[in-house]
Amino acid sequence: MNELLDRLLDADGKVKRWPKKSAEKDAILQYIQEKIEKGKIYTEKEINEIITKWHSFNDYALIRRMLYDKNLLQRTPDGRQYWVDEKSRSGEKTE
């Protein structure tokens, strides 16, 4: 783990708070994205559960939305299915 993340995570590896600095936000989003299995299709509920497991400030919707907005998480137009693919890992839009 890098020094930037060390300041933002608790002893259990959960994100303690949503940071204000852009670089910290990006680090957190990449950290959470790594917890999502690449190529597997998830429901919104399953994604919410993964996100909830890795943060402690109770705002999974913010993180899910930011992952999508930063192209780190893909979804169907109706929001029923979510996934991370290889291009998502680099932050490129796959649509």
N, C-alpha and C positions, 0 to 999 in steps of 0.2 A: 504494500500500500504506500502511496506517496504522502508527503508531508501535508499537502493541501487537503487530501481526504482525511488524514488523521485528525485534523482540527474539527471536522464536520461529523465524524462518526463517534458513537458511544462504544463502550467496551464490547458490546455484542455485534458491532459492525452495522448498526442501524444509523440512518441519517438523523441527527438530533434536531435540526432546524432547516428551514428553507433559506439559503444564503441570499444576500443582496448582490454580491459581486458576480458578474457574468461568468468569469472563469470558474468560480466555485459552483455555480449552477450547472455549467457544462460538465464538470467533473462528477457531480452527483448524478446527473442524467446518464452519463456513460456507465457509472458504477451500477445503477439500477438496471440499465439495459443489459449488462452482462449477466444479470440474474435470470433473464428470460432466454429460454432455449431457442437457438436459431433454427428457423424452418418449421417450428411447431406452431399449429394454429390454436389460439386460445380464445375463449369467450371473454367478454368484458369483465365478468365476475372473476374469472381466473386471473386476469391481468391485475385487477384490483387487489386480489389476495396476495399476489407476488409483491406488488408495490407496498402493501400494508405491512408485509413481513419485514421489509427493509427500511422502514422509516418510523419515527416515533412521534411525529407532530400531527398525525391524523388528517392528512389532506391528500389521499391517493388520487383524487380527481385532478388536482393541480399537476402532480407529477405525470400522470397518464397523458394529460393534454399537452404538457411541455415535451414529453417524449415524441408525441405525434408531430407537434409543431416544428420540432428540430429534426424531423425525418429519421428519428432513431427507432420508431415504432410505426408499423404500417397497419391500416385497418380497411375493412370494407366500407363503402359509402354509408351503409346503415348502422355501422358501429357494432355489429354482432360478432365479427371475427377480427382478431389482432395477431400480428406476427412480427418477427424480426428476421430480415433476410440479410444476405451478405452486403448489399448496397446500403441497407439501413445501418449496418455497423459503421460505415464510413460517413454517415449523415447525408447521403445522396437520396433524392426522391426517386422512388421506383415506379411511380404511376405513369 
